[in-house]
Amino acid sequence: HLMRVLEIGLYALAHHLQILKVEENWQNAIEQIQSVIDEQARQDPGKNATAEQRGQYKSLKETQANLARHFLYLKDAWRNRTAHAGHMYSEETAREIYNHVRAFMRDLASAL
């Protein structure tokens, strides 16, 4: 269930980046998101932008890139293993995953 929660967050990040058609496969969706972030990072905020505006732009791009990388980590660490029947976690590990997902989704909501 936690991976489904993360999936909603993945699609929210894609929507925030104005990606209209997001891939259903997590790996492809993350690559799609990262591609948009990389392209936007190469764009200059403009010659008339103040130093503060440039700093805010850079900070936003770094935050988005970190979120996308974190999705990749979560996919590799937990989603791939739980998407297929037969893998069990201890109660302690399940609670750690829950706490991590909760904190990450809070960070994601704050960033978007």
Order of alpha helices (4+ residues) and beta strands (2+ residues): alpha-alpha-alpha-alpha
